[in-house]
Amino acid sequence: MNSATPVKNSGRWIASLLVFAVCCVQTLCARDAFVLISGGDSPFANNYSQYLQARAVTTWFQRNYPPHSVWVFFGAGNIEGESPVFGDVRRQVQRDGLTLDSWVAGPLHRNRPARREVILRAFREEILPAVADGGTLYLFVGDHGERPRGDRGESLINLWTLEPDPQSERGWRSNDNETLGVAELRRALVQGLGKGRVVFCMTQCHAGGFHYLAVPRVMTPNPKWFTRVPAWAAPKEQPLFARAAGFTAADEFSPAAGCDPAPSADEWEGYERSVPENLFGIDMFTLERSGEGLRSFAEAHVAATLADRTIDNPYSTSEQYLERWANLVETRLAKEPRLTGKLKKSVAAYQRTVDGATPKVSEQAFRERQALFRRFIERLIEQNPAVKRLLLTGTRKELEEAIDPERTKEDAEQQGQPAAQQQRRGRRRGGGGAPEKGKVWKEKVRPPWAPALEGARVAGVLGAGPEF
């Protein structure tokens, strides 16, 4: 035997072991991360239903995954088993026939304040490094959200606005900049995500804007679609997108249901409650097992959509992606004279389908998506049989009129008839006007109220109001 053979074979074994070791290290270093963010905005808006949701999500994460894989950011940061830092949860209670607002602490295990810098620092230094070698970040956001108007408007997550301030009279001050927007979160993810990916579920108002973490607002058409490429079709500068996809309670422009200061098993409805209960199979009030639970955010999203009877408009990243292409087809390609003959036929086929023609597609994924949306339509018909014809055979014009309630109302008034509108349950209670309420408190109520309480000069205060 050649004396060099053992050496050569040893070299191969060593190389193989090194490759195996590298793979093992990457596997060990890359781990999944489970993150809850629920800021609450302020004591006026951080309603008890949000705490119940946060408690259920946190409990399930911490029961099923190692402590170093779970991050929790809720309200003022009250920690289970420790003295509360702030009564950060608004809960309505019934007393002597009256509905009274009360404030309680919302403690969670290993909780941190849901403030912008706290969250972003944890993302940079802890969460993203954990998944950067190939793990998955499961992000659950249950909160308030908004979308400022204007061309540059984007969806925002409202975080906890009160921060300690030793210089102020009460030791706290309000920071109106406690929001986290799509662009800032996308930058953080792109910079630190590496080989990782993000799967998110968000239940706040206007949450659908966060699908733009991964989807461009304006799609770029293929130059081969044109006989001569028009100026509008030239590639445009785009931000770097994250490897992210997920599910939201509403689209970019819509409010969401839930956010209830007095939730009950019979009255509390919507995506906010339905997704966690379906996903984890636990009761939101007792934290006891109520079912087997589902395998993914995707399955919980479908279950919540099928059960929904509220103003929620559940939306997925894949739907946002398709909507952006549909927008390009309808606003640009349908009006473009410089399309190739093949593209003209494709655009015409798209328009026929939108107007009710049955698409002739054999692709399995398309058939599965078609079957899913057929289930959604059937459930809508069950909830409101009056719209059956509209949903099954309505023309594009009829559907557009149904989508726009103001236009529907105007048309009905012109005909001398009241507009028929279905009552949707579960409208947000106490969340939408949070910034305005905070302003009224700081500028109108608090200045005379505080000294009156301190001097015991308030007549008819209920119970231990001054001590509270």
Secondary structure, DSSP 8 states (H G I E B T S, - for coil): --THHHHHHHHHHHHHHHHHHHHHHHHHH---EEEEEE--SSTTT-BHHHHHHHHHHHHHHHHHS-GGGEEEEETT--BTTS--S---EEEEEEETTEEEEEEE---BTTEE---HHHHHHHIIIIIHHHHTTT-EEEEEE-SEEE---STT---EEE---EEE-TTSSSSEEE-TT-EEEHHHHHHHHHHH-TT-EEEEEE-STTGGGGGGGTS-SS----GGGBSS--GGGS--------SEEEEESS-TT---S---SS--TTT--SHHHHHHHHHH-B-TTT--B-S---SSHHHHHHHHHHH--BS---EEHHHHHHHHHHHHHHHTGGG-TTB-HHHHHHHHHHHHHHTT-------HHHHHHHHHHHHHHHHHHHH-GGGHHHHHH--HHHHHHHH-HHHHHHHHHHTTS-------B----SSTTHHHHHHHIIIIIHHHHHHHHHTT--TT--TTTTT-
